[in-house]
Amino acid sequence: MILRWLTAGESHGPCLQGIVDGVPAGLPLSEEDLGPDLRRRQGGYGRGGRMKIESDWAEITSGVAKGLTTGGPIGLRVENRDWPNWKDKDVPPFTKPRPGHADLAGAYKYGQFDDMRLVLERASARETTMRVAVGAIARKLLGAFGVEVHSQVLRIGSVATGGGDLSDPEVVKRVEASSVRVADPAVEEQMRSAIDAARGLRETLGGVIEVVGLGIVPGLGSHVQWDRKLDGVLAQAFMCIHAIKAVAIGDGFTVGELYGTQAHDGMRFDDGKVVRLSNRAGGLEGGITNGEPVVVRAVKKPISTTAAPQPTVDLATGQDSAHQYERSDVCAVPAAAVIGEAMMAIVLADAFLTKFGGDSLEEIRPRVRDYVPRLKYWRPGSALMAALAD
């Protein structure tokens, strides 16, 4: 791994922190580059009261000088604005584990049965704020080579859509304007109604997201060892997002229903270049990018914390009980799509740096420029060629 990163902090602690190591020198980067993705993560219909308190902004504390990365570790800090409301609060011990949350499993691991709040504070999805900040840095690096990462929602509860073509800027614009990250206004209204119905029942809703990487050169990843297969790395990256329970590369959720001749992506020549007749493989074959868009879909379960009671136990009394309610969203599927973008960007940026190496953009750019002509059967996109021409 070339691009290494860590996060620290708790949901209601003073701040979240991050360290990103391996970003090459000479990449233009500012705090303003990180802000849009952090705001997108906080949006979406169905979010709870916490989003009205926080206004996330990532402070860059190291690794950038005069607007350019130095090659040293990049330090990040995001203030938790809810911290002043909690630091002097007399919070009772949390002893009623929520089904589906890390409460009890974490207590088993660390022996914190007297107060599982020590578990849930770190296990909270608040941590993904810093992941999105890290992902914004990875996005900036990929963008220097014409790569884009976009997302959309394919399902919320029982309301589904086939999705739009995220290589179309107009589709992306409609998704970004949507409160549930769908391109179809009629579907958006149905999803909002489903979220409203769940709120009325004191329930939560999950769904399915799709994240697509565009403009990625063939040859990232490897088939030679299990831990270098890029589809495996992407699957792990998505599975570690809070509440994600299933991941598919391309048409992985449905391709098992087809015959072999229907399941794969045929090819033909077009003016001496190989073009694909479909992209069911999601841009990856043998763990290696094949020049098509990289497509990952993931299932997010309903949020574990429901206002409606769920059966559990009280570890303090040894009695059966209803779970202990904590403030929660009704639906965070649109936010999960933005977090998925961050995780894809991080994985692709690391694979890119692994392939091309270099301690600075000045070193990397000629290597990519020399590599592209050797891909004699692949037609590079205009964004990549424009980036290499700079």
C-alpha positions as CSV (number, residue, x, y, z in Angstrom):
1,M,0.0,0.0,0.0
2,I,1.4,3.4,-1.1
3,L,-1.4,5.6,0.1
4,R,-1.8,5.0,3.9
5,W,-4.3,6.6,6.1
6,L,-5.7,6.5,9.7
7,T,-8.5,8.2,11.5
8,A,-9.0,8.9,15.2
9,G,-11.7,10.4,17.3
10,E,-15.1,9.7,18.8
11,S,-18.6,10.7,17.8
12,H,-19.0,13.2,20.6
13,G,-15.3,13.9,21.3
14,P,-13.6,17.2,20.6
15,C,-12.7,16.4,17.0
16,L,-11.9,13.8,14.4
17,Q,-8.4,13.5,13.1
18,G,-6.8,11.9,10.1
19,I,-3.3,11.3,8.7
20,V,-2.8,10.6,5.0
21,D,0.7,9.4,4.0
22,G,2.0,8.8,0.5
23,V,0.4,11.7,-1.4
24,P,3.0,12.9,-3.9
25,A,4.5,16.3,-3.7
26,G,3.3,19.1,-6.0
27,L,-0.5,18.4,-5.9
28,P,-2.5,21.6,-5.5
29,L,-4.6,21.2,-2.4
30,S,-6.5,23.4,0.0
31,E,-9.2,23.1,2.6
32,E,-11.7,24.4,0.1
33,D,-11.0,21.2,-2.0
34,L,-12.3,19.1,0.9
35,G,-15.4,21.1,1.8
36,P,-17.8,20.1,-1.0
37,D,-17.6,16.4,-0.3
38,L,-18.0,16.9,3.4
39,R,-21.2,19.0,2.7
40,R,-22.5,16.3,0.3
41,R,-22.0,13.7,3.1
42,Q,-24.2,15.7,5.4
43,G,-27.0,16.0,2.9
44,G,-29.8,13.7,1.9
45,Y,-33.4,13.3,2.9
46,G,-33.9,11.4,6.1
47,R,-30.9,12.7,8.0
48,G,-31.3,13.4,11.7
49,G,-30.7,16.3,14.2
50,R,-26.9,15.9,14.3
51,M,-26.6,17.3,10.8
52,K,-28.3,20.5,12.1
53,I,-25.5,20.9,14.7
54,E,-22.4,20.0,12.7
55,S,-21.1,22.1,9.8
56,D,-18.1,20.0,8.9
57,W,-14.9,21.6,7.7
58,A,-11.5,19.9,7.5
59,E,-8.5,21.8,8.7
60,I,-5.2,20.9,7.0
61,T,-2.6,20.9,9.8
62,S,0.4,19.5,7.9
63,G,1.7,18.3,4.6
64,V,0.7,21.3,2.5
65,A,2.7,24.5,2.0
66,K,1.8,27.4,-0.3
67,G,-1.1,25.4,-1.7
68,L,0.9,22.4,-2.7
69,T,1.4,19.0,-1.1
70,T,5.0,18.6,0.3
71,G,5.2,14.8,0.1
72,G,5.0,14.6,3.9
73,P,2.0,13.2,5.8
74,I,-1.1,15.3,5.6
75,G,-2.7,16.0,8.9
76,L,-6.5,16.7,9.0
77,R,-8.8,17.9,11.8
78,V,-12.6,18.2,11.9
79,E,-14.2,19.9,14.9
80,N,-17.2,18.2,16.5
81,R,-19.5,21.1,17.2
82,D,-21.7,18.9,19.4
83,W,-18.7,18.4,21.8
84,P,-19.6,21.4,24.0
85,N,-23.1,20.0,24.5
86,W,-21.6,16.7,25.8
87,K,-18.3,17.4,27.6
88,D,-19.9,18.4,30.9
89,K,-23.0,16.3,30.5
90,D,-23.8,13.7,33.1
91,V,-24.4,10.8,30.7
92,P,-25.7,7.6,32.3
93,P,-23.9,4.3,31.5
94,F,-25.0,2.6,28.3
95,T,-25.9,-0.9,29.2
96,K,-28.6,-2.0,26.7
97,P,-27.0,-3.1,23.5
98,R,-28.8,-2.3,20.2
99,P,-29.4,-5.2,17.9
100,G,-27.3,-4.8,14.7
101,H,-24.8,-2.3,16.3
102,A,-21.3,-2.9,17.6
103,D,-22.3,-2.3,21.2
104,L,-22.3,-5.9,22.5
105,A,-19.6,-7.3,20.1
106,G,-17.3,-4.4,21.1
107,A,-18.0,-5.0,24.8
108,Y,-17.1,-8.7,24.3
109,K,-13.8,-7.6,22.6
110,Y,-12.8,-4.9,25.1
111,G,-14.6,-5.9,28.3
112,Q,-16.5,-2.7,28.5
113,F,-19.8,-4.2,29.8
114,D,-20.4,-1.6,32.4
115,D,-20.7,1.2,29.8
116,M,-20.8,0.3,26.1
117,R,-20.8,4.0,25.2
118,L,-17.0,3.5,25.0
119,V,-17.7,1.2,22.1
120,L,-20.4,3.1,20.3
121,E,-18.5,6.5,20.4
122,R,-15.8,5.1,18.1
123,A,-18.1,2.7,16.2
124,S,-20.4,5.6,15.2
125,A,-20.7,6.5,11.5
126,R,-19.5,10.0,12.5
127,E,-16.0,8.5,11.8
128,T,-16.9,8.5,8.1
129,T,-16.6,12.3,8.1
130,M,-12.8,11.9,8.1
131,R,-12.9,9.2,5.5
132,V,-14.7,11.6,3.2
133,A,-12.0,14.2,3.8
134,V,-9.3,11.6,3.0
135,G,-11.3,10.6,-0.1
136,A,-11.4,14.2,-1.3
137,I,-7.6,14.3,-1.3
138,A,-7.5,11.0,-3.3
139,R,-10.1,12.5,-5.7
140,K,-7.9,15.5,-6.2
141,L,-5.0,13.3,-7.1
142,L,-7.1,11.1,-9.5
143,G,-8.5,14.3,-11.1
144,A,-5.0,15.3,-12.0
145,F,-5.1,12.3,-14.4
146,G,-8.6,12.7,-15.7
147,V,-10.3,10.3,-13.4
148,E,-13.8,11.0,-12.0
149,V,-15.8,9.2,-9.3
150,H,-19.6,9.6,-9.1
151,S,-22.4,7.9,-7.2
152,Q,-26.2,7.4,-7.2
153,V,-28.8,5.6,-5.2
154,L,-30.5,2.6,-6.8
155,R,-32.9,1.7,-4.0
156,I,-34.3,3.0,-0.7
157,G,-36.5,0.4,1.1
158,S,-38.8,-1.1,-1.5
159,V,-38.5,1.8,-4.0
160,A,-36.0,1.0,-6.8
161,T,-34.7,2.6,-9.9
162,G,-32.5,1.4,-12.8
163,G,-30.2,4.4,-12.3
164,G,-28.8,6.8,-14.8
165,D,-25.6,6.8,-16.9
166,L,-23.1,8.5,-14.6
167,S,-20.8,9.1,-17.5
168,D,-23.3,11.7,-18.7
169,P,-22.7,15.1,-17.0
170,E,-26.4,15.9,-17.2
171,V,-27.3,12.8,-15.2
172,V,-24.7,13.6,-12.6
173,K,-26.1,17.1,-12.3
174,R,-29.6,15.7,-11.7
175,V,-28.3,13.2,-9.1
176,E,-26.4,16.0,-7.3
177,A,-29.5,18.2,-7.2
178,S,-31.6,15.3,-5.8
179,S,-32.3,15.0,-2.1
180,V,-31.9,11.2,-2.4
181,R,-29.3,11.1,-5.2
182,V,-31.5,9.8,-8.0
183,A,-31.8,11.2,-11.5
184,D,-35.5,10.6,-11.9
185,P,-37.8,13.1,-10.1
186,A,-40.7,10.7,-9.9
187,V,-38.5,8.1,-8.2
188,E,-37.2,10.8,-5.8
189,E,-40.7,11.6,-4.7
190,Q,-41.5,7.9,-4.1
191,M,-38.3,7.5,-2.0
192,R,-39.1,10.6,0.0
193,S,-42.5,9.2,0.7
194,A,-41.0,5.9,1.8
195,I,-38.7,7.7,4.2
196,D,-41.6,9.8,5.6
197,A,-43.6,6.5,6.1
198,A,-40.7,5.0,8.0
199,R,-40.3,8.0,10.1
200,G,-44.0,7.8,11.0
201,L,-43.5,4.2,12.1
202,R,-40.4,5.2,14.1
203,E,-38.4,2.9,11.8
204,T,-35.3,3.3,9.6
205,L,-34.6,2.4,5.9
206,G,-31.7,1.0,4.0
207,G,-31.0,0.6,0.3
208,V,-28.5,0.1,-2.5
209,I,-25.9,2.5,-3.8
210,E,-23.8,2.6,-7.0
211,V,-20.3,4.2,-7.3
212,V,-18.6,4.5,-10.7
213,G,-15.0,5.4,-11.5
214,L,-14.5,6.9,-15.0
215,G,-11.4,7.4,-17.0
216,I,-9.3,4.7,-15.3
217,V,-6.4,3.3,-17.3
218,P,-6.2,-0.5,-17.8
219,G,-3.7,-2.4,-15.8
220,L,-4.3,-1.2,-12.2
221,G,-4.3,-4.1,-9.7
222,S,-3.0,-7.6,-10.3
223,H,-4.0,-11.2,-10.9
224,V,-0.8,-12.7,-9.3
225,Q,-1.7,-12.6,-5.6
226,W,-5.0,-12.6,-3.7
227,D,-4.3,-9.4,-1.8
228,R,-3.4,-7.5,-4.9
229,K,-6.7,-8.2,-6.8
230,L,-8.3,-4.8,-7.1
231,D,-11.8,-6.1,-7.0
232,G,-11.0,-7.7,-3.7
233,V,-9.5,-4.5,-2.3
234,L,-12.6,-2.5,-3.4
235,A,-14.9,-5.0,-1.9
236,Q,-13.1,-4.7,1.5
237,A,-13.2,-0.9,1.2
238,F,-16.9,-0.9,0.7
239,M,-17.7,-3.6,3.3
240,C,-15.9,-1.5,6.0
241,I,-18.4,1.4,5.5
242,H,-20.8,1.4,8.4
243,A,-24.0,-0.7,7.8
244,I,-22.9,-2.1,4.4
245,K,-23.8,-5.8,4.3
246,A,-23.2,-6.8,0.7
247,V,-20.9,-5.6,-2.2
248,A,-21.0,-6.4,-5.9
249,I,-18.6,-5.5,-8.6
250,G,-20.5,-4.6,-11.8
251,D,-23.6,-6.9,-12.2
252,G,-22.4,-9.2,-9.4
253,F,-25.8,-9.3,-7.6
254,T,-27.6,-10.7,-10.7
255,V,-24.9,-12.2,-13.0
256,G,-25.2,-15.6,-11.3
257,E,-28.7,-16.0,-12.8
258,L,-27.4,-15.9,-16.4
259,Y,-25.8,-18.4,-18.9
260,G,-22.1,-17.9,-19.5
261,T,-22.7,-16.4,-22.9
262,Q,-24.9,-13.8,-21.4
263,A,-22.8,-13.0,-18.4
264,H,-19.6,-11.6,-20.0
265,D,-18.6,-8.6,-21.9
266,G,-18.1,-9.2,-25.6
267,M,-15.6,-7.3,-27.7
268,R,-15.1,-6.0,-31.2
269,F,-12.7,-3.8,-33.1
270,D,-13.5,-0.2,-33.8
271,D,-10.9,1.6,-35.9
272,G,-8.2,-0.7,-34.5
273,K,-9.3,-0.3,-30.9
274,V,-11.1,-2.9,-28.7
275,V,-14.5,-1.8,-27.5
276,R,-16.8,-3.7,-25.1
277,L,-20.4,-4.5,-25.9
278,S,-21.3,-4.3,-22.2
279,N,-19.7,-3.8,-18.8
280,R,-21.2,-6.5,-16.6
281,A,-17.7,-7.1,-15.1
282,G,-17.7,-3.6,-13.7
283,G,-14.4,-2.6,-15.3
284,L,-12.4,-5.4,-13.6
285,E,-11.2,-8.8,-14.9
286,G,-8.8,-11.0,-13.0
287,G,-8.5,-8.3,-10.4
288,I,-7.2,-5.8,-13.0
289,T,-8.8,-2.7,-14.5
290,N,-9.7,-3.3,-18.1
291,G,-10.3,0.3,-19.2
292,E,-14.1,0.3,-18.7
293,P,-15.7,2.2,-15.9
294,V,-15.2,0.7,-12.5
295,V,-18.6,-0.1,-11.0
296,V,-19.3,-1.1,-7.4
297,R,-22.8,-1.6,-5.9
298,A,-23.4,-2.0,-2.2
299,V,-26.4,-2.8,0.1
300,K,-26.8,-0.7,3.2
301,K,-28.9,-2.2,5.9
302,P,-31.5,0.0,7.8
303,I,-29.8,2.0,10.6
304,S,-29.6,-0.1,13.8
305,T,-30.8,2.7,16.1
306,T,-34.6,2.9,15.7
307,A,-37.0,5.0,17.7
308,A,-39.3,2.0,17.8
309,P,-38.2,-0.4,20.6
310,Q,-36.3,-3.6,19.8
311,P,-35.8,-6.5,22.1
312,T,-32.5,-6.7,23.9
313,V,-31.1,-7.1,27.4
314,D,-29.9,-4.8,30.2
315,L,-26.4,-5.9,31.2
316,A,-26.7,-3.8,34.4
317,T,-29.8,-5.6,35.7
318,G,-29.5,-9.0,34.0
319,Q,-33.1,-8.6,32.7
320,D,-34.7,-8.5,29.2
321,S,-35.4,-5.0,28.0
322,A,-36.1,-2.7,25.1
323,H,-33.0,-1.2,23.5
324,Q,-31.7,2.2,24.6
325,Y,-32.6,4.8,22.0
326,E,-29.9,7.2,20.8
327,R,-30.5,10.1,18.3
328,S,-30.4,8.7,14.8
329,D,-31.1,9.2,11.1
330,V,-34.1,7.6,9.5
331,C,-32.2,7.0,6.3
332,A,-28.6,7.6,5.4
333,V,-28.4,5.8,2.1
334,P,-27.6,9.0,0.1
335,A,-24.8,9.8,2.5
336,A,-23.5,6.2,2.1
337,A,-23.1,6.8,-1.6
338,V,-20.9,9.8,-1.0
339,I,-18.8,7.7,1.5
340,G,-18.6,5.0,-1.1
341,E,-17.1,7.6,-3.5
342,A,-14.5,8.4,-1.0
343,M,-13.5,4.7,-0.5
344,M,-13.4,4.1,-4.2
345,A,-11.2,7.2,-4.7
346,I,-8.8,6.1,-2.0
347,V,-8.5,2.5,-3.4
348,L,-8.0,3.8,-7.0
349,A,-5.5,6.4,-6.0
350,D,-3.4,3.8,-4.1
351,A,-3.6,1.4,-7.1
352,F,-2.6,4.3,-9.4
353,L,0.4,5.2,-7.2
354,T,1.4,1.5,-6.9
355,K,1.4,1.3,-10.7
356,F,3.2,4.5,-11.6
357,G,5.2,5.3,-8.4
358,G,7.0,8.6,-8.0
359,D,7.4,11.0,-5.1
360,S,6.0,14.0,-6.9
361,L,3.5,14.8,-9.7
362,E,6.4,15.9,-11.8
363,E,7.8,12.3,-11.7
364,I,4.4,10.6,-12.1
365,R,3.0,12.5,-15.1
366,P,5.8,11.4,-17.6
367,R,5.3,7.8,-16.5
368,V,1.6,7.9,-17.3
369,R,2.3,9.7,-20.5
370,D,4.8,7.0,-21.6
371,Y,2.4,4.2,-20.5
372,V,-0.7,5.2,-22.4
373,P,0.7,4.7,-26.0
374,R,1.6,1.1,-25.0
375,L,-2.0,0.4,-24.5
376,K,-2.4,0.1,-28.2
377,Y,-5.8,-1.5,-28.2
378,W,-7.4,0.9,-25.7
379,R,-8.8,4.3,-26.6
380,P,-8.1,6.8,-23.8
381,G,-10.7,9.3,-22.8
382,S,-10.4,13.0,-23.6
383,A,-10.1,13.9,-19.9
384,L,-7.0,11.8,-19.5
385,M,-5.4,13.2,-22.7
386,A,-6.2,16.7,-21.7
387,A,-4.6,16.1,-18.2
388,L,-1.5,14.7,-19.8
389,A,-1.2,17.6,-22.2
390,D,-1.0,20.1,-19.4
